């Protein structure tokens, strides 16, 4: 019995020493999760926007999920406000013979795409969830056309734009994201998307954040 008690005391002492050491190794102000520090987090400096020169023959414009179910004044007024910018980008891309692709998320039909930014002629469209490369032939279609650079606009910033742009970068494409053609329900979602695209390992080296007026051909 005494041996068991001694062993128990030694085990308790060891656990206590380990817990104390762990406590002292933790930095001042340590919190268990980011949730504990949420209110104290400060936004980093804004990433720089860059002027971008597009080579039309090897570039494609991806216009993502601009359907009436998601881009409307009740759900995403910021999306509605971005439509004139995207129309301007589309007009410029089409006039320079840039390949244009469109997408919808599952559910909406082709006629649900907002008419101002709907496909024209034989412009292809894919249907997928946030990452438009998953479950579609988008990568093959781009590579078959010799595309090296994709310009990504649409909604939602923290859904289709973030994941499709990131996926394009991981597949070796150069990625251009004009932020005045990107929208979400609120500014925080747009901010975190811009920060992630500009800062994420591997992805950030392939991504250029810009504005539509900074895109040249």
N, C-alpha and C positions, 0 to 999 in steps of 0.2 A: 504493500500500500504506500509506504514511504517513497519507494522508487517511482511509483506512478505520480505522486504529488510533486516530487522533485522535477520529474520530466515535464509535468504540466506547467510548473512555475517557470522552468527554462523556456518553454514554448511561448508563454505569455510575455516573458521579458524580451524574447527575440522579436515578437510581433510589435511590441511597444517601441523598441529601438528602430525597427524598420519604418513604422508610421511616423516617428519623430523625424527621421532622416528625410523621408518624403516631404514632410511639411517644410523643412528648412530648404529643400532643393527647389520648391516652388517659388516662382518670382513674386515680388510684391504685387498685390492686387490681383492675384490669380483667381480666375473664376472657373467653375466646372465646365461651362459651355458658353458659346457666344451669346446665348439667350440671357445669361446673367449679366452680360456687358452691353446688351443691345442699346440701351438708352445713351450710353457713353460713346458709342462709335461715331467717329467723325469721317465724313467723306474725304477721299483722297483728292489731290489736285486733278482737274479735268484733263483728259488726254488731248493732245494736239490734233487738230484737223489738218489734213494734207491735201494739196493740189494733186490731182491724178490725171495722167494722160492715158487714154484708152486706145488700144489697137483694135479697131472694129472687127477685123477678120478673126481674131483669136479671143474675142470677148463675148460674154453673154449676160443679158440682164434677166435676173430672176425676180418675178413679181409674185409675192407670196400671200395667198389667203385673203385677198381683198373682196370678200363676199358680204352680202347685206346682213347676214346673221351675226357677223363679228365686227364689221366696220359700219357702225351706225351711231347716231347722236346719243342714244341711251347707253349703250355699252362702252363704246370707245370714241368719244367726240374728238380725241386727238388723232384718230385714224381718219375721220372725215376731213379734218383740217389739213392732213398731209396729202390728200388726193390731188389737188392742183400741182403740188411739187412733183408727184409721181407722173402725172400727165406730161409735165414738161420734160422729165427724164425720158419717158417713153417716146415722146416726139423726137427728141434728140437722138436716141438710140436707133429708132427706126429710120430716121433720115440719113444715118451713117451706116445703115445695113448691119447693125449689131444684132446678133441672134437674140430673140426674146423667148423666154419660157415663163409659164404661169403655173400656179398651184392652187389647189383647194384642199382643205382638210375633209375627211370623210363626212358625208352627210349632205352638204350643199351641192346643188346641181350646176352645170355650166351656166345656166341662165341666172343663177344667183350672184355671179361675179358682177361687181359694179360696172355699169356700161362704159364709164369714162376710161376704165383701165382693163377692159375685157380683151381677150385675144383677138387678133386680126389675122385674116388670111389663114395660113397654115401654122401659125405659132402654136407649138405644142403645150399641153397642160398635163400635170401629174396630180394625183390625189394621194395624200399621205398625211400622217400625223406631223409632229413638230419637225422632225428631220426628213426633208423631202428626198433624201437619197435612199432611205430605208424602204424596201418593198417596191421600188420603182426602177425604171431604166434611166433615171436622170443622169447618172455618172456616164453610162455608155453613150447616151445621146450627146452629151457635152464633148466627150472625148472623140466620138466619131466625127464631130465637126471641127476638131482641132482646137477646142476652147482651152485656153490657159488661165483666163481671168474671168471671175464672175462678179457681177454687181448685184448686191442683194438689198431689196426693199420689201416692205410689207408689214404685216401685223400677225401675231403679236411679237413685240421686240424680244420678250423673254421666252418666246416659244419658237415659232417658225424661223424667225430671223436669227436668233442666237444659235439654235441647233443646226440649221442648214448652213449658215456661214462657217461655224466651227467644223462641221463635217466636211465642207468643201476644202477648208484649210488642211485638215488631216488627210485628205485625198490628194494633196499636192497643188491645188489651184491657188492662184493669187486671188484675194478676196477684197472687194471694195464695198464699203458700207456707208452710203450717204445718210447721215442721221436725220436729215429733214424729210426722208422718205420712210422712216421707221417709227412705229407707234405702239403704244400699249394703253392700258386703262389709266395709268398714272405715270408721273415723271420718275418715280423711284425705279419702276421696272425698266424704263428706258435708260436711266442712269447706270444701273447695275449691268445692263447688257453692254453698254458702251465700255464700261470699265473692264468687264470680263474679256471682251473681244480685243481690247488694247493691252491686256495684262496677262492673260492665261498662257502658261507654258506651251511651247510649240505653235499654238494657234496665233498668238499675237505677232509672230514674225512673218506671218502670211497675210495679215489683215491691215488694210488702210482705212481709217475713219476719215470721212470727208463730208462735204455738202454738195448738193447737185450743181450749184454754180461753180464749184471748184473742179468739176469733171470736164476734161477737154478731149477732143478726138483728133 
